[in-house]
């Protein structure tokens, strides 16, 4: 049978399961968005620090012996 024509047994339990799954997905999505925001702030801070003091250039130059 196709998905649209299957008999519904335990529809309430399936709804609760979907709600729980969507809560988990929402939590994971918010976590990913927060981490991406943190990464963006770190990258912008490194860019700004490199523009003003060449900190990243000097550090990588020492590490890679340029």
MODELLER restraints for C-alpha pairs under 7 A, 6 or more apart:
rsr = mdl.restraints
at = mdl.atoms
rsr.add(forms.Gaussian(group=physical.xy_distance, feature=features.Distance(at['CA:49:A'], at['CA:55:A']), mean=6.28, stdev=0.5))
rsr.add(forms.Gaussian(group=physical.xy_distance, feature=features.Distance(at['CA:50:A'], at['CA:56:A']), mean=5.35, stdev=0.5))
rsr.add(forms.Gaussian(group=physical.xy_distance, feature=features.Distance(at['CA:50:A'], at['CA:57:A']), mean=6.84, stdev=0.5))
